[in-house]
Amino acid sequence: MASITIRNLDDDIKQRLRVRAAEHGRSMEEEAREILRRVMGEAPPTRNLAAAIRARVAPSDRTDLELPAREPMREPPQLGMND
């Protein structure tokens, strides 16, 4: 089995871990292992890119806008050296 060291852990987090471990009758180390097992055991929901985009742009309280009528294009400017 592997081991890790966690540096720069906030004192508040360490205290909360200590209390939580005591409530469950475990050491802080065992409590941390249990938390990691529980969190890492949960597989993230799988979504493909198309589903993520569709969910983001799905119609929700959409407002249909009136588009102005198209007008004919104007003549492009004549750029020349002989003017």
C-alpha positions as CSV (number, residue, x, y, z in Angstrom):
1,M,0.0,0.0,0.0
2,A,1.1,3.6,-0.7
3,S,1.4,6.4,1.8
4,I,1.0,10.1,1.5
5,T,2.0,13.2,3.5
6,I,-0.3,16.2,3.6
7,R,1.6,19.4,4.2
8,N,0.2,22.9,5.0
9,L,-3.1,21.5,6.3
10,D,-5.2,24.3,7.9
11,D,-5.4,23.9,11.7
12,D,-9.2,24.1,11.5
13,I,-9.3,21.2,9.1
14,K,-7.0,19.2,11.3
15,Q,-9.1,19.9,14.4
16,R,-12.3,19.0,12.5
17,L,-10.7,15.7,11.4
18,R,-9.6,15.0,14.9
19,V,-13.2,15.5,16.3
20,R,-14.8,13.5,13.4
21,A,-12.3,10.6,14.0
22,A,-13.1,10.7,17.8
23,E,-16.9,10.6,17.0
24,H,-16.4,7.5,14.9
25,G,-13.9,5.9,17.3
26,R,-11.0,5.9,14.8
27,S,-7.6,7.4,14.5
28,M,-7.2,10.6,12.4
29,E,-5.3,8.6,9.9
30,E,-8.0,5.9,9.6
31,E,-10.7,8.7,9.4
32,A,-8.8,10.3,6.5
33,R,-8.5,6.9,4.8
34,E,-12.3,6.4,5.2
35,I,-13.1,9.8,3.8
36,L,-10.8,9.2,0.8
37,R,-12.3,5.7,0.2
38,R,-15.8,7.1,0.2
39,V,-15.1,10.1,-2.0
40,M,-12.8,8.3,-4.5
41,G,-15.2,5.4,-4.7
42,E,-17.9,7.5,-6.2
43,A,-17.5,7.6,-9.9
44,P,-18.2,11.0,-11.5
45,P,-21.2,11.0,-13.7
46,T,-20.3,10.4,-17.3
47,R,-21.5,13.0,-19.8
48,N,-20.4,13.5,-23.3
49,L,-19.5,16.9,-24.7
50,A,-22.7,17.1,-26.8
51,A,-24.9,16.4,-23.8
52,A,-23.0,19.1,-21.7
53,I,-23.4,21.7,-24.4
54,R,-27.1,20.8,-24.9
55,A,-27.8,21.1,-21.2
56,R,-26.1,24.5,-21.1
57,V,-28.0,25.9,-24.1
58,A,-31.3,24.1,-23.6
59,P,-34.3,26.3,-24.0
60,S,-35.3,27.7,-20.7
61,D,-37.5,30.8,-20.6
62,R,-36.4,31.6,-24.1
63,T,-37.6,34.8,-25.7
64,D,-38.1,34.7,-29.4
65,L,-36.8,37.9,-30.9
66,E,-38.3,39.6,-34.0
67,L,-35.6,39.9,-36.7
68,P,-35.7,43.1,-38.8
69,A,-36.4,42.7,-42.4
70,R,-33.3,42.4,-44.6
71,E,-32.4,45.3,-46.8
72,P,-30.5,45.1,-50.0
73,M,-26.8,45.4,-49.7
74,R,-25.3,48.8,-50.5
75,E,-22.8,49.2,-53.3
76,P,-19.3,48.6,-52.1
77,P,-17.0,51.6,-52.3
78,Q,-14.9,52.1,-55.4
79,L,-11.3,52.1,-54.4
80,G,-9.1,53.2,-57.2
81,M,-6.0,55.3,-58.0
82,N,-7.6,57.1,-60.9
83,D,-10.2,59.2,-58.9
